[in-house]
């Protein structure tokens, strides 16, 4: 039937035919795309909302994790302090040491100050400073010897300048305390 149409009109009819075919195909493709987007839109909304929920949940978990790390660091610090304190308490009984220092002094030595310098965790040693007045040089030397012979003390440091006078000698001793190793 197309053979009966003149060649000039035939070109126009073919053009019109392919224009209409392509228009219908585009309309069909647009309809399919529209239907597909309508069917997928609930999934898109769900995924978008879930993504923001997961992001909030992840941020909350991160803050909890940071707080947990801070608490762990604080607990570790407190445990280390407790270990030092317990080791110090278990190994050194300060009241007994003060009594022992005063007992060894006798009646020729007057102790005016006993100062515990504390526990040095690096060297694992405690030191005590003893300040007082000795009646004579011999009593001061005997006091140093009795401290040295006592099993609670070690490394008694008596500066030679303390032995310069003969009577009423003001002295200062630095003594290390023997600590029990645990």
Secondary structure, DSSP 8 states (H G I E B T S, - for coil): -GGGS-HHHHHHHHHHHHHHHHHHHHHHHHHHHHHHHHHHHHHHHHHHHHHHHHHHHHHHHHHHHHHHHHHHHHHHHHHHHHHHHHHHHHH--HHHHHHHHHHHH-SSEEEEEEEEEEEETTTTEEEEEEEEEEEEHHHHHHHHHHHHHSTTEEEEEE-GGGGS-SEEEEEEEEEEE-----
